[in-house]
């Protein structure tokens, strides 16, 4: 295995014009493309190599979003010094606890960890320490934080594009896809080191540590309430009866998609559901006259779709969904000036101060503090409105200590503007 370090491109000084040196294309893994690990024997062998390796472990996963129901992993990629790259097929190997045991004490390096951690947990992979290169890039103030952009700007390499949205449930996986997947972890540890050096130079190492701990503490995301409300085009429906029909149709589609393991949008597009509700067909024949429903697949399912519409149409008034889901937060910001002018003044002051503070520290304002938390604080101020109660409110809302220390005085001042 080659141990030659990957060069790091220096960041331009603040008063310098950034240059754009030609990036070197990464076309193939440095150690060659490893065979996909599909058997228990091969998995145990690679786990032993991982355990004998050293340093952080680069981890990535490929899903089949848009093709399959859910967000399960269809390929897992790992790389560690001394163990090289492993491409694991979790379909024949759904339990990767042997790999978990091998790397549980290591730092895992992921890009956009929140996207991959849930599907990794499903197959027994749960880190105790992480370094998220996307989040690190945000904290470092990089203008673009996608993996390819960060690798190019800091390491001088260009990664292959074009397969991230592929159907990774395909078997066998094409070799060019496997090359793409292997290259995604090829430089992750080098990228981690480059970003760690920048964060150290900027005095943000402790910020990053707290952010990474918060990722692990958050656990899997809670199920979304009323997921049917996320249907594209739902805002075009006028009344609660139509919402009830859409909900019924969405539930029928979701059940069928889950049973077939197909992405719901491939079973029936959102636009077709909204159109059917708006048309309100009173017979199956009328439903079949609508676009999409004329197709062969949906002709076979016309009874399912028409039955769902009928159930929604016949719901008692008391069981119809409200126009909007009751929330526990403040109203939309565009209504604040009318409903509570003082709160609108507070929010304006807070936003201005946070924007200036974020610019001073060269990071996105949303990473300085959650915008939702800011809105809640300004809408319902704690009493008394002092730094201590503001700090306690921020902590209760999930803010990290570095965020509390930076923003509490600014927010306390904003709260006392009105």
C-alpha positions as CSV (number, residue, x, y, z in Angstrom):
1,X,0.0,0.0,0.0
2,X,1.3,3.4,-0.9
3,X,2.0,5.7,2.1
4,X,2.8,8.8,0.1
5,X,0.8,11.7,1.6
6,X,-1.7,13.5,-0.5
7,X,-0.7,17.2,-1.0
8,X,-2.9,19.9,0.5
9,X,-3.7,23.0,-1.4
10,X,-3.1,26.1,0.8
11,X,-6.1,28.4,1.3
12,X,-5.5,31.9,-0.1
13,X,-4.8,34.8,2.3
14,X,-7.8,37.0,3.0
15,X,-6.4,39.8,0.8
16,X,-5.4,37.5,-2.1
17,X,-7.4,36.7,-5.1
18,X,-8.2,32.9,-5.0
19,X,-6.4,30.9,-7.7
20,X,-7.9,27.8,-9.4
21,X,-5.1,25.4,-10.1
22,X,-6.0,22.5,-12.3
23,X,-7.3,19.6,-10.3
24,X,-5.8,16.2,-10.8
25,X,-8.6,13.7,-11.8
26,X,-8.8,10.7,-9.5
27,X,-9.7,7.9,-11.9
28,X,-8.9,4.7,-10.0
29,X,-8.2,3.7,-6.4
30,X,-4.5,3.9,-5.6
31,X,-4.4,0.2,-4.5
32,X,-6.6,-1.0,-7.3
33,X,-10.3,-1.8,-7.2
34,X,-11.0,-4.4,-4.5
35,X,-13.5,-7.2,-5.0
36,X,-16.9,-6.7,-3.4
37,X,-17.1,-8.4,0.0
38,X,-20.1,-10.7,-0.3
39,X,-19.3,-13.7,2.0
40,X,-19.0,-14.1,5.7
41,X,-15.5,-15.4,5.3
42,X,-14.3,-12.4,3.3
43,X,-16.1,-10.1,5.8
44,X,-14.3,-11.6,8.8
45,X,-11.0,-11.3,7.0
46,X,-11.5,-7.7,6.2
47,X,-12.7,-7.0,9.8
48,X,-9.4,-8.5,11.0
49,X,-7.5,-6.2,8.7
50,X,-9.4,-3.2,9.9
51,X,-8.7,-4.1,13.5
52,X,-5.0,-4.4,12.7
53,X,-5.0,-1.0,10.9
54,X,-4.4,2.3,12.5
55,X,-5.8,5.8,12.6
56,X,-9.3,7.0,11.6
57,X,-11.6,5.0,9.4
58,X,-13.2,6.6,6.3
59,X,-16.8,5.4,6.0
60,X,-19.5,5.9,3.3
61,X,-22.7,4.3,2.2
62,X,-24.7,4.2,-1.0
63,X,-28.5,4.1,-1.0
64,X,-31.1,3.7,-3.7
65,X,-33.1,6.9,-2.9
66,X,-35.7,7.5,-5.6
67,X,-35.8,3.8,-6.6
68,X,-36.4,1.8,-3.4
69,X,-38.7,2.3,-0.4
70,X,-36.8,3.6,2.6
71,X,-33.1,4.5,3.0
72,X,-31.3,1.2,3.5
73,X,-27.6,0.9,2.6
74,X,-26.9,-1.1,-0.6
75,X,-23.1,-0.7,-0.4
76,X,-20.8,0.2,2.4
77,X,-17.3,1.6,1.8
78,X,-14.5,1.7,4.4
79,X,-10.8,2.6,4.3
80,X,-8.2,2.6,7.0
81,X,-4.4,2.8,7.0
82,X,-3.1,-0.8,7.0
83,X,-6.4,-2.2,5.8
84,X,-6.9,-0.5,2.4
85,X,-10.4,-0.1,1.0
86,X,-13.3,-2.5,1.6
87,X,-16.5,-2.5,-0.4
88,X,-19.2,-4.5,1.5
89,X,-22.5,-5.7,0.1
90,X,-24.9,-5.5,3.0
91,X,-27.6,-7.4,1.1
92,X,-26.1,-10.9,1.6
93,X,-24.4,-9.5,4.8
94,X,-27.1,-7.6,6.7
95,X,-25.2,-7.9,10.0
96,X,-21.9,-6.1,10.1
97,X,-21.3,-6.4,13.8
98,X,-17.9,-8.0,13.2
99,X,-16.8,-4.8,11.5
100,X,-18.3,-2.7,14.3
101,X,-16.2,-4.6,16.8
102,X,-13.1,-4.0,14.7
103,X,-13.5,-0.2,14.5
104,X,-15.8,0.8,17.4
105,X,-13.0,2.6,19.2
106,X,-11.7,4.4,16.1
107,X,-12.7,7.8,14.8
108,X,-15.1,7.5,11.8
109,X,-14.7,10.0,9.1
110,X,-17.9,10.7,7.1
111,X,-19.1,13.4,4.7
112,X,-22.5,14.6,5.8
113,X,-22.7,12.1,8.6
114,X,-26.4,12.6,9.2
115,X,-27.3,11.2,5.8
116,X,-25.4,7.9,6.4
117,X,-25.6,7.2,10.1
118,X,-29.2,6.0,10.1
119,X,-28.7,3.4,7.4
120,X,-25.4,2.3,8.9
121,X,-27.1,1.7,12.2
122,X,-29.6,-0.6,10.6
123,X,-26.7,-3.0,9.7
124,X,-24.9,-2.7,13.1
125,X,-22.5,0.1,12.4
126,X,-22.6,2.8,15.1
127,X,-19.6,5.1,15.8
128,X,-18.5,6.4,19.2
129,X,-16.5,9.2,17.6
130,X,-17.0,11.0,14.3
131,X,-15.4,13.6,12.1
132,X,-17.9,15.1,9.6
133,X,-16.0,16.6,6.8
134,X,-19.0,18.5,5.4
135,X,-19.8,20.1,8.8
136,X,-16.1,20.8,9.3
137,X,-16.0,22.6,5.9
138,X,-19.0,24.7,7.0
139,X,-17.3,25.7,10.3
140,X,-14.1,26.5,8.4
141,X,-16.1,28.9,6.2
142,X,-15.5,27.2,2.9
143,X,-17.7,28.6,0.2
144,X,-18.7,25.1,-1.2
145,X,-19.0,22.1,1.1
146,X,-19.9,19.2,-1.3
147,X,-17.4,16.4,-1.1
148,X,-16.1,17.0,-4.6
149,X,-15.7,20.7,-4.1
150,X,-13.9,20.4,-0.8
151,X,-11.5,17.7,-2.1
152,X,-10.7,19.9,-5.1
153,X,-10.2,23.1,-3.1
154,X,-8.1,21.5,-0.3
155,X,-6.4,18.5,-1.9
156,X,-6.2,19.4,-5.5
157,X,-8.0,16.3,-6.8
158,X,-11.2,16.0,-8.7
159,X,-13.6,13.1,-8.0
160,X,-15.7,11.3,-10.5
161,X,-19.3,12.5,-10.7
162,X,-22.5,11.0,-12.0
163,X,-23.4,8.0,-9.9
164,X,-24.5,9.4,-6.5
165,X,-28.2,9.2,-7.6
166,X,-27.9,5.8,-9.2
167,X,-30.0,2.7,-8.3
168,X,-27.5,1.1,-5.9
169,X,-29.8,-1.9,-5.4
170,X,-28.7,-3.0,-8.9
171,X,-26.9,-6.3,-8.9
172,X,-24.3,-6.9,-10.0
173,X,-23.0,-3.4,-9.5
174,X,-21.2,-2.0,-12.6
175,X,-17.5,-1.7,-12.2
176,X,-17.5,2.1,-12.9
177,X,-20.0,2.5,-10.0
178,X,-17.7,0.6,-7.8
179,X,-14.7,2.7,-8.8
180,X,-16.8,5.8,-7.9
181,X,-17.7,4.3,-4.6
182,X,-14.1,3.4,-3.7
183,X,-12.9,6.8,-4.6
184,X,-15.4,8.4,-2.2
185,X,-13.4,7.0,0.7
186,X,-10.0,7.2,-1.0
187,X,-9.2,10.7,0.3
188,X,-11.6,11.2,3.2
189,X,-8.9,10.8,5.9
190,X,-6.5,13.2,4.1
191,X,-9.4,15.6,3.8
192,X,-10.1,15.2,7.5
193,X,-6.5,16.1,8.3
194,X,-6.6,19.2,6.1
195,X,-9.8,20.4,7.6
196,X,-8.6,19.7,11.1
197,X,-5.5,21.8,10.5
198,X,-7.7,24.7,9.2
199,X,-10.0,24.5,12.2
200,X,-7.0,24.5,14.5
201,X,-5.6,27.6,12.8
202,X,-9.0,29.3,13.1
203,X,-9.4,28.4,16.8
204,X,-12.5,26.3,16.0
205,X,-11.3,22.8,17.0
206,X,-13.4,22.8,20.2
207,X,-16.4,24.0,18.2
208,X,-16.0,21.1,15.8
209,X,-15.6,18.6,18.7
210,X,-18.9,19.8,20.3
211,X,-20.7,19.6,16.9
212,X,-19.5,16.1,16.2
213,X,-20.6,15.0,19.7
214,X,-24.0,16.5,19.1
215,X,-24.4,14.4,15.9
216,X,-23.9,11.3,17.9
217,X,-26.1,12.4,20.8
218,X,-29.0,13.3,18.5
219,X,-29.6,9.6,17.5
220,X,-31.9,8.7,14.6
221,X,-34.3,11.3,13.4
222,X,-37.8,11.1,14.8
223,X,-40.6,10.1,12.3
224,X,-42.1,13.1,10.6
225,X,-45.6,13.9,11.7
226,X,-48.2,13.9,8.9
227,X,-45.7,12.9,6.2
228,X,-48.5,13.1,3.6
229,X,-48.4,16.9,4.0
230,X,-45.0,16.9,2.2
231,X,-46.7,15.9,-1.0
232,X,-45.6,18.2,-3.8
233,X,-48.5,20.4,-4.8
234,X,-50.5,20.0,-1.6
235,X,-50.8,23.8,-1.3
236,X,-53.0,23.7,-4.4
237,X,-55.8,21.9,-2.5
238,X,-58.5,24.2,-1.2
239,X,-60.4,22.5,1.6
240,X,-60.2,19.9,4.3
241,X,-62.2,17.4,2.3
242,X,-59.5,17.5,-0.4
243,X,-56.8,17.1,2.2
244,X,-58.6,14.0,3.6
245,X,-58.8,12.5,0.1
246,X,-55.1,13.2,-0.5
247,X,-54.2,11.7,2.9
248,X,-56.1,8.5,2.1
249,X,-54.5,8.3,-1.4
250,X,-51.1,8.9,0.1
251,X,-51.6,6.1,2.6
252,X,-52.7,3.6,0.0
253,X,-49.6,4.5,-2.2
254,X,-47.3,4.2,0.8
255,X,-48.6,0.8,1.8
256,X,-48.2,-0.5,-1.8
257,X,-44.7,1.1,-2.1
258,X,-43.6,-0.5,1.2
259,X,-44.9,-3.9,0.2
260,X,-43.1,-3.7,-3.2
261,X,-40.0,-2.0,-1.9
262,X,-40.3,0.7,-4.5
263,X,-40.0,4.4,-4.0
264,X,-43.5,5.9,-3.6
265,X,-43.1,8.4,-6.4
266,X,-42.4,5.5,-8.8
267,X,-45.7,3.9,-7.8
268,X,-47.7,7.0,-8.3
269,X,-46.3,10.6,-8.8
270,X,-47.3,13.3,-6.3
271,X,-48.7,15.4,-9.2
272,X,-51.0,12.6,-10.2
273,X,-52.4,12.3,-6.7
274,X,-53.1,16.0,-6.4
275,X,-54.7,16.0,-9.9
276,X,-56.9,13.1,-8.9
277,X,-58.1,14.9,-5.8
278,X,-58.8,18.1,-7.7
279,X,-60.7,16.2,-10.4
280,X,-62.7,14.2,-7.8
281,X,-63.7,11.4,-10.2
282,X,-67.0,9.7,-9.2
283,X,-66.3,6.5,-11.1
284,X,-63.3,4.3,-11.9
285,X,-63.8,5.1,-15.6
286,X,-63.5,8.8,-14.8
287,X,-60.3,8.3,-12.9
288,X,-58.8,6.3,-15.8
289,X,-59.3,9.4,-18.0
290,X,-56.8,11.3,-16.0
291,X,-53.1,11.5,-17.1
292,X,-50.8,8.8,-15.5
293,X,-53.9,6.7,-14.5
294,X,-54.3,5.8,-18.1
295,X,-51.1,3.8,-18.0
296,X,-51.1,0.0,-17.9
297,X,-49.7,-0.2,-14.4
298,X,-52.3,2.1,-12.9
299,X,-55.1,0.7,-14.8
300,X,-54.5,-2.5,-12.9
301,X,-54.5,-0.5,-9.6
302,X,-57.5,1.6,-10.4
303,X,-59.6,-0.1,-7.7
304,X,-56.9,0.7,-5.1
305,X,-56.7,4.4,-6.1
306,X,-60.4,4.9,-6.5
307,X,-61.2,3.2,-3.2
308,X,-58.7,5.4,-1.4
309,X,-60.3,8.5,-2.9
310,X,-63.7,7.3,-1.9
311,X,-62.7,6.7,1.7
312,X,-61.3,10.2,1.9
313,X,-64.5,11.6,0.4
314,X,-66.7,9.8,2.9
315,X,-64.8,10.7,6.1
316,X,-66.9,12.4,8.7
317,X,-66.2,16.1,9.1
318,X,-64.6,15.6,12.5
319,X,-62.0,13.2,11.1
320,X,-60.8,15.5,8.3
321,X,-57.3,16.9,8.6
322,X,-56.9,20.6,9.5
323,X,-55.6,23.0,6.8
324,X,-52.3,23.0,8.6
325,X,-50.8,20.8,11.2
326,X,-50.9,22.4,14.7
327,X,-47.3,23.4,15.5
328,X,-45.6,24.1,18.8
329,X,-43.5,26.9,17.5
330,X,-44.1,30.5,16.6
331,X,-46.2,31.6,13.5
332,X,-44.6,32.3,10.2
333,X,-42.2,35.3,10.4
334,X,-44.2,37.3,7.8
335,X,-47.1,37.5,10.3
336,X,-45.1,38.7,13.2
337,X,-45.4,42.4,12.5
338,X,-49.2,42.2,12.7
339,X,-49.5,39.7,15.6
340,X,-46.6,40.9,17.8
341,X,-44.7,44.0,16.5
342,X,-42.3,43.8,19.5
343,X,-41.4,40.3,18.7
344,X,-40.7,41.3,15.1
345,X,-38.4,44.1,16.3
346,X,-36.6,41.6,18.5
347,X,-36.1,39.1,15.7
348,X,-34.9,41.8,13.3
349,X,-32.2,42.9,15.9
350,X,-31.2,39.3,16.6
351,X,-30.9,38.4,12.9
352,X,-28.8,41.4,12.2
353,X,-26.5,40.7,15.1
354,X,-26.1,37.1,14.3
355,X,-25.3,37.8,10.6
356,X,-22.6,40.2,11.6
357,X,-21.2,37.7,14.2
358,X,-21.2,34.9,11.7
359,X,-19.4,37.0,9.1
360,X,-16.8,37.9,11.7
361,X,-16.1,34.2,12.4
362,X,-16.4,33.2,8.7
363,X,-19.1,30.6,9.0
364,X,-22.8,30.3,7.8
365,X,-25.2,32.0,10.2
366,X,-27.3,28.8,10.4
367,X,-24.3,27.0,11.8
368,X,-23.8,29.8,14.4
369,X,-27.2,29.0,15.8
370,X,-30.3,27.2,14.7
371,X,-32.7,29.7,13.0
372,X,-35.7,27.9,14.5
373,X,-34.2,28.3,18.0
374,X,-33.7,32.0,17.4
375,X,-37.3,32.4,16.3
376,X,-38.6,30.6,19.3
377,X,-36.5,32.6,21.7
378,X,-37.6,36.0,20.2
379,X,-41.3,35.0,20.1
380,X,-41.4,33.7,23.6
381,X,-38.7,35.4,25.7
382,X,-37.7,33.9,29.0
383,X,-38.1,35.9,32.1
384,X,-36.1,37.6,33.4
385,X,-34.6,38.6,30.1
386,X,-31.0,38.3,31.2
387,X,-27.9,36.4,30.0
388,X,-28.4,33.5,32.4
389,X,-32.0,32.7,31.3
390,X,-31.0,33.2,27.7
391,X,-28.2,30.7,28.1
392,X,-30.4,28.2,29.8
393,X,-33.0,28.5,27.0
394,X,-30.4,28.0,24.3
395,X,-29.0,24.9,26.0
396,X,-32.6,23.5,26.4
397,X,-33.0,24.0,22.7
398,X,-29.9,22.0,21.8
399,X,-27.4,24.8,21.4
400,X,-23.8,23.8,22.0
401,X,-21.7,25.6,24.6
402,X,-19.6,27.4,22.0
403,X,-22.8,28.7,20.4
404,X,-24.1,29.8,23.8
405,X,-20.9,31.6,24.7
406,X,-20.8,33.5,21.4
407,X,-24.5,34.5,21.1
408,X,-26.1,34.9,24.5
409,X,-25.1,38.5,25.1
410,X,-26.1,39.5,21.6
411,X,-29.5,37.7,22.0
412,X,-30.0,39.2,25.4
413,X,-29.6,42.6,24.0
414,X,-32.0,41.8,21.2
415,X,-34.6,40.6,23.7
416,X,-34.5,43.8,25.5
417,X,-35.0,46.0,22.4
418,X,-38.8,45.7,22.8
